[in-house]
Amino acid sequence: MKNAKIKRTLLGALARAGKIIRANFGKEQKVTKKGLFNLVTEIDKASEKAVIELILKNFPDHSILAEESPAVMGSGCRWIIDPIDGTTNFAHGFPIVSVSIGFEKDGRLEMGGVLDPFRKELFFAERGKGATLNGKRIHVSKTKTLEESLLATGFPYDRDKDPDPYLGMLRVFLTRIQGIRRGGSAAIDLCYVACGRFDGYYEMKLSPWDKAAGMLIVEEAGGKLTDFSGNPLTLSGLQNLATNGLIHPVMLKALKPFRSLK
Protein backbone atom coordinates (compact mmCIF):
# COMPACT_ATOMS: atom_id res chain seq x y z
CA MET A 1 0.00 0.00 0.00
CA LYS A 2 1.35 3.40 -0.97
CA ASN A 3 1.52 6.03 1.75
CA ALA A 4 1.09 8.77 -0.85
CA LYS A 5 -2.48 7.65 -1.56
CA ILE A 6 -3.25 7.39 2.15
CA LYS A 7 -1.90 10.89 2.70
CA ARG A 8 -3.89 12.34 -0.20
CA THR A 9 -7.04 10.68 1.10
CA LEU A 10 -6.46 11.87 4.66
CA LEU A 11 -5.76 15.47 3.63
CA GLY A 12 -8.67 15.45 1.20
CA ALA A 13 -11.02 14.19 3.90
CA LEU A 14 -9.85 16.89 6.32
CA ALA A 15 -10.44 19.55 3.68
CA ARG A 16 -13.94 18.26 2.92
CA ALA A 17 -14.92 18.25 6.57
CA GLY A 18 -13.38 21.66 7.18
CA LYS A 19 -15.38 23.15 4.32
CA ILE A 20 -18.62 21.79 5.75
CA ILE A 21 -17.80 23.14 9.20
CA ARG A 22 -16.92 26.62 7.94
CA ALA A 23 -20.03 26.81 5.76
CA ASN A 24 -22.34 26.01 8.68
CA PHE A 25 -20.61 27.80 11.55
CA GLY A 26 -22.84 30.30 13.33
CA LYS A 27 -26.02 28.93 11.77
CA GLU A 28 -28.86 27.48 13.79
CA GLN A 29 -28.13 23.81 14.38
CA LYS A 30 -30.19 20.78 15.26
CA VAL A 31 -28.52 19.62 18.46
CA THR A 32 -29.14 16.36 20.29
CA LYS A 33 -27.59 14.99 23.47
CA LYS A 34 -25.71 11.75 24.01
CA GLY A 35 -25.38 12.72 27.67
CA LEU A 36 -25.92 15.71 29.96
CA PHE A 37 -22.92 17.58 28.51
CA ASN A 38 -22.21 15.48 25.41
CA LEU A 39 -23.71 17.18 22.34
CA VAL A 40 -23.95 16.13 18.70
CA THR A 41 -25.05 18.36 15.83
CA GLU A 42 -26.28 17.59 12.33
CA ILE A 43 -22.98 19.03 11.06
CA ASP A 44 -21.02 16.42 13.06
CA LYS A 45 -22.90 13.80 11.07
CA ALA A 46 -22.54 15.57 7.74
CA SER A 47 -18.81 16.07 8.27
CA GLU A 48 -18.31 12.45 9.27
CA LYS A 49 -20.34 11.18 6.29
CA ALA A 50 -18.16 13.16 3.87
CA VAL A 51 -14.97 11.82 5.46
CA ILE A 52 -16.08 8.19 5.50
CA GLU A 53 -17.38 8.29 1.93
CA LEU A 54 -14.03 9.53 0.62
CA ILE A 55 -12.03 6.99 2.60
CA LEU A 56 -14.16 4.02 1.57
CA LYS A 57 -14.19 5.18 -2.04
CA ASN A 58 -10.39 4.96 -2.08
CA PHE A 59 -10.00 2.06 0.37
CA PRO A 60 -13.22 0.01 0.43
CA ASP A 61 -11.70 -2.80 2.51
CA HIS A 62 -10.41 -0.57 5.34
CA SER A 63 -11.83 -0.41 8.85
CA ILE A 64 -13.41 2.75 10.26
CA LEU A 65 -13.74 3.93 13.85
CA ALA A 66 -15.68 7.19 13.94
CA GLU A 67 -17.41 9.05 16.75
CA GLU A 68 -20.92 9.26 15.31
CA SER A 69 -21.19 6.09 13.20
CA PRO A 70 -21.12 2.33 13.78
CA ALA A 71 -17.66 0.84 13.36
CA VAL A 72 -16.82 -0.55 9.92
CA MET A 73 -14.81 -3.74 10.17
CA GLY A 74 -12.39 -4.54 7.39
CA SER A 75 -8.66 -5.06 6.99
CA GLY A 76 -5.90 -4.34 9.49
CA CYS A 77 -5.85 -0.75 8.24
CA ARG A 78 -8.10 1.49 10.32
CA TRP A 79 -9.11 5.15 10.10
CA ILE A 80 -9.98 6.86 13.40
CA ILE A 81 -12.17 9.91 12.87
CA ASP A 82 -13.50 12.79 14.93
CA PRO A 83 -15.61 14.87 12.52
CA ILE A 84 -15.87 17.82 14.90
CA ASP A 85 -13.62 17.82 17.94
CA GLY A 86 -15.13 20.61 19.99
CA THR A 87 -18.81 20.08 19.23
CA THR A 88 -19.89 22.08 22.29
CA ASN A 89 -17.79 24.99 21.04
CA PHE A 90 -19.26 24.64 17.55
CA ALA A 91 -22.83 24.53 18.88
CA HIS A 92 -22.22 27.73 20.86
CA GLY A 93 -20.46 29.59 18.07
CA PHE A 94 -17.07 29.45 19.80
CA PRO A 95 -14.44 28.96 17.05
CA ILE A 96 -12.09 26.45 18.65
CA VAL A 97 -12.96 23.39 16.61
CA SER A 98 -11.01 20.78 14.68
CA VAL A 99 -11.32 17.73 12.46
CA SER A 100 -9.07 14.86 13.50
CA ILE A 101 -8.19 11.79 11.41
CA GLY A 102 -5.68 9.12 12.35
CA PHE A 103 -4.59 6.18 10.23
CA GLU A 104 -3.54 2.95 11.93
CA LYS A 105 -2.00 -0.18 10.42
CA ASP A 106 -1.87 -3.42 12.37
CA GLY A 107 -2.50 -1.56 15.63
CA ARG A 108 0.14 1.13 15.15
CA LEU A 109 -0.58 4.75 14.28
CA GLU A 110 1.16 5.58 11.01
CA MET A 111 -0.33 8.91 9.97
CA GLY A 112 -2.46 11.65 11.47
CA GLY A 113 -3.86 15.04 10.61
CA VAL A 114 -5.74 17.71 12.54
CA LEU A 115 -7.33 20.67 10.77
CA ASP A 116 -8.41 23.88 12.49
CA PRO A 117 -10.72 25.25 9.80
CA PHE A 118 -11.00 28.71 11.32
CA ARG A 119 -7.29 29.44 11.73
CA LYS A 120 -6.54 27.49 8.57
CA GLU A 121 -3.95 25.47 10.45
CA LEU A 122 -3.20 21.94 9.30
CA PHE A 123 -1.15 19.75 11.63
CA PHE A 124 0.18 16.55 10.09
CA ALA A 125 2.52 13.70 10.98
CA GLU A 126 3.73 10.53 9.33
CA ARG A 127 5.60 7.99 11.43
CA GLY A 128 9.32 8.54 11.22
CA LYS A 129 9.02 11.72 9.15
CA GLY A 130 8.34 14.36 11.80
CA ALA A 131 5.38 16.67 12.33
CA THR A 132 4.39 19.80 10.46
CA LEU A 133 2.10 22.81 10.69
CA ASN A 134 1.03 24.02 7.25
CA GLY A 135 3.99 22.16 5.81
CA LYS A 136 6.65 23.53 8.17
CA ARG A 137 8.36 21.32 10.72
CA ILE A 138 7.28 21.77 14.33
CA HIS A 139 8.87 20.77 17.62
CA VAL A 140 7.81 20.76 21.24
CA SER A 141 8.93 23.58 23.53
CA LYS A 142 12.17 23.73 25.49
CA THR A 143 10.55 24.85 28.73
CA LYS A 144 12.29 23.10 31.62
CA THR A 145 10.24 23.93 34.71
CA LEU A 146 6.61 23.79 35.72
CA GLU A 147 6.83 27.38 36.94
CA GLU A 148 7.61 28.55 33.40
CA SER A 149 4.95 26.39 31.78
CA LEU A 150 1.64 27.03 30.08
CA LEU A 151 -0.56 23.95 30.40
CA ALA A 152 -3.85 22.79 28.93
CA THR A 153 -6.56 20.50 30.25
CA GLY A 154 -10.14 19.43 29.75
CA PHE A 155 -12.95 17.99 31.82
CA PRO A 156 -14.77 14.69 31.12
CA TYR A 157 -18.48 14.44 30.39
CA ASP A 158 -19.11 12.70 33.73
CA ARG A 159 -17.92 15.68 35.76
CA ASP A 160 -21.41 16.19 37.19
CA LYS A 161 -21.15 12.87 39.07
CA ASP A 162 -17.87 13.44 40.90
CA PRO A 163 -16.06 16.70 40.05
CA ASP A 164 -13.64 16.54 42.99
CA PRO A 165 -10.79 14.60 41.29
CA TYR A 166 -10.81 16.96 38.30
CA LEU A 167 -10.85 19.99 40.57
CA GLY A 168 -8.07 18.37 42.59
CA MET A 169 -5.85 18.01 39.51
CA LEU A 170 -6.53 21.62 38.60
CA ARG A 171 -5.65 22.73 42.11
CA VAL A 172 -2.34 20.84 42.03
CA PHE A 173 -1.13 22.83 39.03
CA LEU A 174 -2.90 26.17 39.42
CA THR A 175 -0.50 27.73 41.93
CA ARG A 176 2.66 26.40 40.24
CA ILE A 177 2.37 27.40 36.60
CA GLN A 178 2.20 30.52 34.46
CA GLY A 179 -1.26 29.62 33.23
CA ILE A 180 -3.68 26.87 32.29
CA ARG A 181 -6.10 26.83 29.37
CA ARG A 182 -9.22 24.82 28.61
CA GLY A 183 -9.96 25.22 24.91
CA GLY A 184 -12.43 22.40 24.40
CA SER A 185 -10.72 20.44 21.60
CA ALA A 186 -8.35 17.71 22.76
CA ALA A 187 -6.94 17.36 19.24
CA ILE A 188 -5.98 21.04 19.15
CA ASP A 189 -4.53 20.84 22.68
CA LEU A 190 -2.27 17.97 21.62
CA CYS A 191 -1.19 19.82 18.48
CA TYR A 192 -0.40 22.91 20.53
CA VAL A 193 1.90 20.77 22.69
CA ALA A 194 3.51 19.52 19.49
CA CYS A 195 4.23 23.01 18.19
CA GLY A 196 5.32 24.47 21.54
CA ARG A 197 2.32 26.69 22.30
CA PHE A 198 1.58 24.51 25.32
CA ASP A 199 4.30 22.83 27.37
CA GLY A 200 2.02 20.13 28.73
CA TYR A 201 -1.53 18.80 28.62
CA TYR A 202 -3.47 16.36 30.77
CA GLU A 203 -7.02 15.06 30.63
CA MET A 204 -9.06 12.09 31.74
CA LYS A 205 -11.30 9.83 29.66
CA LEU A 206 -10.54 10.77 26.08
CA SER A 207 -11.93 8.56 23.34
CA PRO A 208 -9.66 7.12 20.63
CA TRP A 209 -10.95 9.59 18.03
CA ASP A 210 -10.15 12.53 20.33
CA LYS A 211 -6.47 11.72 20.45
CA ALA A 212 -5.36 9.32 17.71
CA ALA A 213 -4.00 11.88 15.26
CA GLY A 214 -2.76 14.22 18.01
CA MET A 215 -0.79 11.46 19.71
CA LEU A 216 1.27 10.79 16.59
CA ILE A 217 1.76 14.51 15.96
CA VAL A 218 3.11 15.00 19.49
CA GLU A 219 5.36 11.96 19.20
CA GLU A 220 6.79 13.05 15.86
CA ALA A 221 7.36 16.57 17.23
CA GLY A 222 9.57 15.16 19.98
CA GLY A 223 7.06 15.09 22.83
CA LYS A 224 6.28 12.44 25.43
CA LEU A 225 2.98 10.63 25.96
CA THR A 226 2.04 8.48 28.96
CA ASP A 227 -0.66 7.76 31.47
CA PHE A 228 -0.38 9.19 35.00
CA SER A 229 1.89 6.33 36.07
CA GLY A 230 4.36 6.86 33.24
CA ASN A 231 3.22 3.93 31.11
CA PRO A 232 3.04 4.53 27.34
CA LEU A 233 -0.19 6.17 26.29
CA THR A 234 -2.65 3.99 24.39
CA LEU A 235 -5.78 4.79 22.43
CA SER A 236 -7.89 3.07 25.07
CA GLY A 237 -6.14 4.60 28.08
CA LEU A 238 -8.29 6.77 30.35
CA GLN A 239 -5.42 8.87 31.73
CA ASN A 240 -3.71 11.12 29.20
CA LEU A 241 -0.54 13.15 29.67
CA ALA A 242 1.38 14.85 26.84
CA THR A 243 4.36 17.11 27.40
CA ASN A 244 7.55 18.44 25.86
CA GLY A 245 9.35 15.68 27.76
CA LEU A 246 11.32 18.07 29.94
CA ILE A 247 8.48 18.75 32.38
CA HIS A 248 7.10 15.22 32.17
CA PRO A 249 8.67 13.90 35.41
CA VAL A 250 7.38 16.81 37.50
CA MET A 251 3.90 16.53 35.99
CA LEU A 252 3.87 12.80 36.75
CA LYS A 253 4.85 13.56 40.33
CA ALA A 254 2.06 16.12 40.64
CA LEU A 255 -0.48 13.65 39.22
CA LYS A 256 0.62 10.77 41.47
CA PRO A 257 -2.41 11.08 43.81
CA PHE A 258 -4.69 10.54 40.80
CA ARG A 259 -3.07 7.40 39.34
CA SER A 260 -5.86 5.14 40.57
CA LEU A 261 -8.60 7.10 38.79
CA LYS A 262 -10.60 5.19 36.20
N, C-alpha and C positions, 0 to 999 in steps of 0.2 A: 504494500500500500504506500502511495506517495504522499509524503507530508505536505507537499505543495497544494494538493487538492484539498486536504483536510484544512489547511490554513485558509485557503480561499473560501471554503464553505463556512468556516467559523467566522471570518471577518464579514462575509456577505450576510450571514444570519444576524450578527450584531448590528450591522447597518440597517437591515430591514426592520428590526425591532426598534432601534433608535428613532427611525423615521415615524413609526406608528406612535411612539410615546410623545415625540415633539408635536405631532399634528393634533394630538388630543389633550395636551396638557392645558389645564385651566378650564376645560369644558366640564359641564355637568356629567357626572359619571354614575352608572349603576353600580352600587357598592353592596356586597354581601359580606357576611362574617363567617369565618371558620372557627372563631373563638371570640372571647370578649374584646381582645385587642388585635386580633388577627384578621385583617381585611383582605378582600380580593375584589378587583374591579374588572369590568368587561374588557378593559385595555390590557390587563394582565393576560387574559385568555387570548385576545387577538394577537398580542405580541408573541406569545408562546406558540400559537398555531402557525404563524409565519416562519418562526425559527424551525420548528419540527418539520414542516413541509419541505423546506429547503434542504435540510439534512437528509431526510429520507429519500428525497429525489436523487441526491448524489450518492447516498450510501443506504440503500433500502434494507440491507441486512444488519445494520447497526442497532445497538440497544440505546434506549432513551430513558433518562431519569429527569423528569421535569416537575416543577412545583405544582402546577395546576392540572396535570394530565396523568392518566394511568401509565405506569411504566410500560415501555415497549421492550420486550425481550428479544435479543438477536444474538449477534456474534460477541466475541470478547472485547469489541470496541464499543465504548459507551460515551454518550454525550450527556453532560450534566448541566441543566439549564435553569436559570432563574430569569424569567421574562421581564420582571420589574423587581429589582431589589431596592426596597424603599417604598412599598405600596402605600403605607400610611402617609408618607411624605407626598407622594403623587396625588392621593385622594384629597389632601388638604391644600394642594397647590404650592408645596414647598419643594423647590427644585434641587433636592439632593436625591438623585435616583440613578440607578444603573441597570444595565443588562449584563448578565454574567453567564459565560459558557465555558465549561471545561471539557476537555477530551481525554478519555482514559483508555488505555489499552492493556488488557490482561491485569487489571487492578492497579495500574500505575498511571498517574497523571502525566500526560505527555505534552499537552498544549492548553493554554487558557487565555481568554480575553475578557476584559471588562470595559464597557463603553459607558461613559457619562455623556448622554446626548445633549445636555445643556451647556456644559463647558467644552464640548467637542474634544474630550480627552479619551484616547484609546490606549488602554494598558494591555500589553500582550507579552506572553512568554512561551517559549518552546524549550523543552527539557534540554539542558546542556548548551543552550545558545543565548542565555541571558534574558533580561526583561527590558521592555521598552515602553516609553510614553510617546505616542505620536511618532514612532519610529526612532526615537533617540534613547540610547541606553540610560537606564536608571539604576541607582544603588541606594541601599539603606543609609541612614544617617550615621554620623560618627560620634554622636552624643554618648558620653561615658558614664554619666551619673543620673540618678533618678531626679535629683534636684534641678537638673538642667532640661528635663524631658517634658515634651508635650505628648500626652497619651490620649487614646480613644477607647470608648467602651460602648456597650449597648445593654439593653435589659430584655430578658426573655418574656414571652407572651404570658407565662404563668406567674408573673410578678404580683398579681392580685392575691394569690394564695399564700405566699410567704415572701414578702419583700426584704426581710431582714438580712439574709446572706448577701443580696445584691447591694444593699445599702452599706453593709459591712465592708465589702470590697472597695466600694467608692470611698468610704471613710479612711481606709488604710492608705490610699494614695493621695487623697485630697490635700493634706497638709504637707506633702513631701515633694510636690511637683510644680512645674511652672503653670500647668493648666491641663484640663481634661475636657474632651469634646465628645458629644453624643450626636452623630450626624444622622443615623437611621438607616444607613446602608452598609452592611458588613463588608460587601465586596469593595466598596470605595474605601472603607477604613483600612482594609488589608493593602490595597494599592497605595494608599498614602503612607503606610509603613514602608512599602517597597521603594517609593521615590523620596523618602526622607522627610516628608511633611509631618508625619507622626514618628515618634521614636519607639512606641510600643502600643499594643492594643490587646485587650482581653475581653472575653464575653463568654457567657454560658449558653449552651443549648442551641447552637447553630445547626441548621440542616445542611446536608451535603451540597445542595445547590447554592446556599449562601456563600460558601467558602471554597469550592473546588478550584475555580480559576484563580482566585486571590491567593490561595496557598502556593500554587506553582509560581505565581508572579513574585511573591515575597521570597521564596526559596531561590529563584533565579537572580534576584536582586541582591542576594547575599545575606538575607535575614534568617532568623531562627524561628521554628514553629514547634511547640510542644503543648502538652496538657499542663495542669498545675503541678504535677509531680515531676515534670521534666521528661516524660516519655514522648516519643515522636507523635506529632499530631496526625490523626486519621480523619477521614471523612465522617465517620460515625461517632467520633469522640464528642462528649458533651462539654468538656472544658477546653477553651481555645485561648492560646497565648501566642502572639506574634510580636517579635521585637527586632531591633537592629543587631541583636546578638550581644552587644556590649552591656546592655542593661538587663539582659535576660536573667542572670543569677539573682540580682536584687529583686526583680519582679517575682521570681519563683519564691524567694524567701518571704516576701510580703503576702503572697497568696497561699502560703503553707496552711493557715487555719481553714482554708476552704477546699482542700484536696479531696475531702470525702463527699463533696456535693455531687449529686446525680441529677 
